Amino acid sequence: MAFVEPVTLSDRGIQLIPLELSHEAGLRAAAADGELWNIRVTSVPEPEQTRKYIEDALAMRQAGNRFAFAIQDEATGKVLGSSSYHDIVPAVKRVEIGYTWYAKSVQRSHVNTTCKLLLMTQAFEVLGCHVVGWRTDNFNFASQAAIERLGARKDGVIRGHALRRDGTIRDTVMYSLRSGEWPEVKAQLLHSLNKPR
């Protein structure tokens, strides 16, 4: 049995559904909302690479080291983006949350906070994780700020860690949250989502 089993997570009108090839058109449309593939520091697929993006994610699911979700509007079924558990290490009960991106029209809305609340609740309260991690490009300042708003702590920077799509080498900023920190972080995320906007 895999550490991360297929599951659909939902709250506040947002669903995280196991990513499948049937999500190809929806993912392509979500990425086109803002031409997100042009952002140098993200992994959003270019339109013609969307199917390969999904196939790669499914291969990684089969290998046990990534479980990707399509993010959908529950009422309309519209795909809003994608997020994944990755670098899954069952022996130490650790997952990372990443490969996350959203259509420009839903950025800076409740969508990211809701998705992270769902993924962290599943990780800590169902999977029994001791640690949840995040990583991002050293130049992706928006991602770093979003991770820090979640309550994660910066662990450090791995220099010369990975290739960007343009062939340059990036430094990777690492963050984590431990299970003992989760109750307070959960309370803060719920407070943020429940306050009037």
Long-range contacts (C-beta under 8 A, 24 or more apart in sequence): 2-64, 3-64, 3-88, 3-90, 3-95, 3-127, 4-67, 4-85, 4-88, 4-95, 4-127, 7-122, 7-126, 9-69, 9-118, 9-119, 9-122, 10-74, 10-118, 11-114, 11-117, 11-118, 12-110, 12-114, 12-193, 13-73, 13-74, 13-75, 14-71, 14-72, 14-73, 14-74, 14-80, 14-110, 14-111, 14-114, 14-115, 14-118, 15-71, 15-72, 15-73, 15-74, 16-69, 16-70, 16-71, 16-72, 16-83, 16-115, 16-118, 16-119, 17-69, 17-70, 17-72, 18-67, 18-68, 18-69, 18-70, 19-54, 19-57, 19-58, 19-68, 19-69, 19-70, 19-82, 19-84, 20-54, 20-58, 20-70, 21-51, 21-54, 21-55, 21-58, 23-54, 23-70, 23-79, 24-50, 24-51, 24-54, 26-70, 26-72, 26-78, 26-79, 27-53, 27-54, 27-70, 27-79, 27-81, 27-82, 29-78, 29-79, 29-103, 30-79, 30-80, 30-81, 30-82, 30-102, 30-103, 31-101, 31-103, 33-103, 33-104, 33-105, 34-103, 34-104, 34-105, 34-107, 36-101, 36-103, 36-104, 40-139, 40-164, 40-165, 40-166, 41-136, 41-137, 41-139, 41-140, 41-143, 41-164, 41-170, 42-101, 42-137, 42-140, 42-143, 43-99, 43-101, 43-165, 44-101, 57-84, 57-99, 60-86, 64-88, 66-99, 68-99, 71-102, 71-111, 71-115, 80-106, 80-111, 81-106, 81-111, 83-115, 83-119, 85-119, 85-123, 87-133, 92-130, 92-131, 93-127, 93-128, 93-129, 93-130, 93-131, 94-129, 94-130, 94-131, 94-132, 94-133, 95-123, 95-127, 95-129, 95-132, 95-133, 96-132, 96-133, 96-134, 96-135, 97-123, 97-132, 97-133, 97-134, 98-134, 98-135, 98-136, 110-193, 110-197, 112-146, 113-150, 113-189, 113-192, 113-193, 114-193, 116-150, 116-189, 117-186, 117-189, 117-190, 117-193, 120-150, 120-177, 120-182, 120-185, 120-186, 120-189, 121-186, 124-179, 124-182, 129-179, 130-178, 130-179, 131-176, 131-177, 131-178, 131-179, 132-176, 132-177, 133-174, 133-175, 133-176, 133-177, 134-174, 134-175, 134-176, 135-172, 135-173, 135-174, 135-175, 136-172, 136-173, 136-175, 137-164, 137-170, 137-171, 137-172, 137-173, 138-170, 138-171, 138-172, 138-173, 139-170, 144-173, 147-175, 148-175, 150-177, 150-185, 150-189, 151-177, 151-181, 151-184, 151-185, 151-188, 151-189, 152-176, 152-177, 153-177, 153-181
